[in-house]
Amino acid sequence: METASLIVGALAVVAKSVTGLKELSEKYKLGEQSIELLISKLSTVRAALAQLQLFLEPRGNHRLITPQLHSALESAIRPIHAILSVIDQHISQIQAGWINRRLRYVWDEDVIKEHSNHLDSQISALNLLLQVIQL
């Protein structure tokens, strides 16, 4: 998968996740603080990915992106996309678990923290790469 496609896919997953988290937070007042923190983190990831997407778009004064840099960016973005997909899947399971105002699927604070920690690690790796190439 091309780097730009990974970014577009990750942006779509982030948008869906943020919408789902906001819905859960507003509708059920579930894990309010952890949801707000995750929404904030995902919103920051969305903004960073959008900026990276703009950087990679061809323009008249486009910087030269070497195949090695392209590969490195893809390698950094792929796990972020994977973690975002896992988070989105978890949110979807929680949303599907509500039946007649009763929770069938338990909000697991530890799972959310684990996903958040994985996301932090991957964002740090991407940040290091971007600092090295001085975007």
C-alpha positions as a LaTeX table, in Angstrom:
\begin{tabular}{lrrr}
\hline
Residue & $x$ (\AA) & $y$ (\AA) & $z$ (\AA) \\
\hline
Met1 & 0.00 & 0.00 & 0.00 \\
Glu2 & 1.30 & 3.43 & $-0.90$ \\
Thr3 & 2.15 & 5.90 & 1.88 \\
Ala4 & $-0.51$ & 8.39 & 0.78 \\
Ser5 & $-3.14$ & 5.64 & 0.84 \\
Leu6 & $-2.05$ & 4.63 & 4.33 \\
Ile7 & $-2.42$ & 8.21 & 5.51 \\
Val8 & $-5.87$ & 8.57 & 3.92 \\
Gly9 & $-6.95$ & 5.27 & 5.50 \\
Ala10 & $-5.60$ & 6.28 & 8.90 \\
Leu11 & $-7.37$ & 9.64 & 8.67 \\
Ala12 & $-10.66$ & 7.87 & 7.94 \\
Val13 & $-10.21$ & 5.49 & 10.87 \\
Val14 & $-9.32$ & 8.35 & 13.23 \\
Ala15 & $-12.39$ & 10.34 & 12.18 \\
Lys16 & $-14.65$ & 7.31 & 12.71 \\
Ser17 & $-13.05$ & 6.56 & 16.10 \\
Val18 & $-13.39$ & 10.13 & 17.35 \\
Thr19 & $-17.04$ & 10.20 & 16.27 \\
Gly20 & $-17.70$ & 6.89 & 18.03 \\
Leu21 & $-15.95$ & 7.99 & 21.20 \\
Lys22 & $-17.85$ & 11.26 & 21.30 \\
Glu23 & $-21.11$ & 9.36 & 20.84 \\
Leu24 & $-20.25$ & 6.98 & 23.68 \\
Ser25 & $-19.20$ & 9.83 & 25.93 \\
Glu26 & $-22.32$ & 11.91 & 25.29 \\
Lys27 & $-24.83$ & 9.07 & 25.29 \\
Tyr28 & $-23.64$ & 6.98 & 28.20 \\
Lys29 & $-21.20$ & 9.08 & 30.23 \\
Leu30 & $-18.87$ & 6.09 & 30.02 \\
Gly31 & $-15.25$ & 6.40 & 31.11 \\
Glu32 & $-15.54$ & 10.12 & 30.53 \\
Gln33 & $-11.97$ & 11.16 & 31.37 \\
Ser34 & $-10.26$ & 8.37 & 29.45 \\
Ile35 & $-12.53$ & 8.96 & 26.47 \\
Glu36 & $-11.73$ & 12.68 & 26.43 \\
Leu37 & $-7.99$ & 11.96 & 26.62 \\
Leu38 & $-8.21$ & 9.44 & 23.78 \\
Ile39 & $-10.28$ & 11.85 & 21.68 \\
Ser40 & $-7.63$ & 14.52 & 22.23 \\
Lys41 & $-4.80$ & 12.15 & 21.29 \\
Leu42 & $-6.63$ & 10.93 & 18.18 \\
Ser43 & $-7.39$ & 14.50 & 17.13 \\
Thr44 & $-3.69$ & 15.36 & 17.39 \\
Val45 & $-2.80$ & 12.27 & 15.33 \\
Arg46 & $-5.38$ & 13.33 & 12.73 \\
Ala47 & $-3.86$ & 16.82 & 12.48 \\
Ala48 & $-0.32$ & 15.42 & 12.17 \\
Leu49 & $-1.32$ & 12.92 & 9.49 \\
Ala50 & $-3.16$ & 15.62 & 7.56 \\
Gln51 & $-0.02$ & 17.77 & 7.57 \\
Leu52 & 2.07 & 14.82 & 6.45 \\
Gln53 & $-0.42$ & 14.17 & 3.67 \\
Leu54 & $-0.07$ & 17.77 & 2.48 \\
Phe55 & 3.71 & 17.44 & 2.55 \\
Leu56 & 3.58 & 14.34 & 0.35 \\
Glu57 & 1.22 & 15.83 & $-2.24$ \\
Pro58 & 2.95 & 16.73 & $-5.49$ \\
Arg59 & 3.36 & 20.48 & $-5.93$ \\
Gly60 & 5.47 & 22.71 & $-8.10$ \\
Asn61 & 7.99 & 23.23 & $-5.30$ \\
His62 & 7.69 & 19.67 & $-3.95$ \\
Arg63 & 10.67 & 18.42 & $-2.02$ \\
Leu64 & 12.42 & 15.38 & $-3.34$ \\
Ile65 & 11.15 & 12.29 & $-1.56$ \\
Thr66 & 13.68 & 9.52 & $-1.99$ \\
Pro67 & 12.50 & 5.91 & $-2.21$ \\
Gln68 & 14.23 & 5.26 & 1.13 \\
Leu69 & 12.37 & 8.12 & 2.82 \\
His70 & 9.11 & 7.01 & 1.24 \\
Ser71 & 9.71 & 3.48 & 2.56 \\
Ala72 & 10.64 & 4.76 & 6.02 \\
Leu73 & 7.49 & 6.89 & 6.21 \\
Glu74 & 5.36 & 3.96 & 5.12 \\
Ser75 & 7.03 & 1.74 & 7.73 \\
Ala76 & 6.30 & 4.33 & 10.41 \\
Ile77 & 2.69 & 4.94 & 9.37 \\
Arg78 & 1.67 & 1.30 & 8.85 \\
Pro79 & 1.72 & 0.37 & 12.59 \\
Ile80 & $-0.06$ & 3.61 & 13.47 \\
His81 & $-2.80$ & 2.66 & 11.01 \\
Ala82 & $-2.96$ & $-0.83$ & 12.53 \\
Ile83 & $-3.30$ & 0.50 & 16.09 \\
Leu84 & $-5.94$ & 3.01 & 14.98 \\
Ser85 & $-7.88$ & 0.13 & 13.39 \\
Val86 & $-7.72$ & $-1.89$ & 16.62 \\
Ile87 & $-8.96$ & 1.10 & 18.62 \\
Asp88 & $-11.78$ & 1.64 & 16.12 \\
Gln89 & $-12.74$ & $-2.03$ & 16.29 \\
His90 & $-12.84$ & $-1.85$ & 20.10 \\
Ile91 & $-15.09$ & 1.22 & 19.94 \\
Ser92 & $-17.39$ & $-0.50$ & 17.44 \\
Gln93 & $-17.69$ & $-3.53$ & 19.73 \\
Ile94 & $-18.63$ & $-1.31$ & 22.64 \\
Gln95 & $-21.20$ & 0.55 & 20.55 \\
Ala96 & $-22.70$ & $-2.74$ & 19.36 \\
Gly97 & $-22.79$ & $-4.05$ & 22.93 \\
Trp98 & $-25.47$ & $-1.66$ & 24.16 \\
Ile99 & $-28.87$ & $-3.32$ & 24.35 \\
Asn100 & $-31.81$ & $-1.62$ & 26.06 \\
Arg101 & $-29.47$ & 0.66 & 28.00 \\
Arg102 & $-27.51$ & $-2.30$ & 29.35 \\
Leu103 & $-23.89$ & $-2.83$ & 28.53 \\
Arg104 & $-23.10$ & $-6.24$ & 27.13 \\
Tyr105 & $-19.51$ & $-5.45$ & 26.20 \\
Val106 & $-17.52$ & $-4.05$ & 29.10 \\
Trp107 & $-15.53$ & $-0.84$ & 28.76 \\
Asp108 & $-12.08$ & $-2.01$ & 29.74 \\
Glu109 & $-9.95$ & 0.88 & 30.93 \\
Asp110 & $-6.79$ & $-1.24$ & 30.83 \\
Val111 & $-7.35$ & $-2.17$ & 27.19 \\
Ile112 & $-7.84$ & 1.48 & 26.25 \\
Lys113 & $-4.66$ & 2.44 & 28.13 \\
Glu114 & $-2.74$ & $-0.33$ & 26.37 \\
His115 & $-3.95$ & 0.86 & 22.95 \\
Ser116 & $-3.08$ & 4.42 & 23.91 \\
Asn117 & 0.43 & 3.38 & 24.99 \\
His118 & 1.00 & 1.51 & 21.72 \\
Leu119 & $-0.18$ & 4.56 & 19.80 \\
Asp120 & 2.18 & 6.78 & 21.82 \\
Ser121 & 5.12 & 4.52 & 20.99 \\
Gln122 & 4.40 & 4.59 & 17.27 \\
Ile123 & 3.83 & 8.34 & 17.25 \\
Ser124 & 7.20 & 8.79 & 18.98 \\
Ala125 & 8.88 & 6.67 & 16.31 \\
Leu126 & 7.25 & 8.70 & 13.52 \\
Asn127 & 8.20 & 11.92 & 15.30 \\
Leu128 & 11.83 & 10.82 & 15.50 \\
Leu129 & 11.85 & 10.03 & 11.78 \\
Leu130 & 10.32 & 13.41 & 10.93 \\
Gln131 & 12.82 & 15.22 & 13.13 \\
Val132 & 15.69 & 13.45 & 11.43 \\
Ile133 & 14.50 & 14.45 & 7.96 \\
Gln134 & 13.56 & 17.91 & 9.28 \\
Leu135 & 10.16 & 18.35 & 7.76 \\
\hline
\end{tabular}
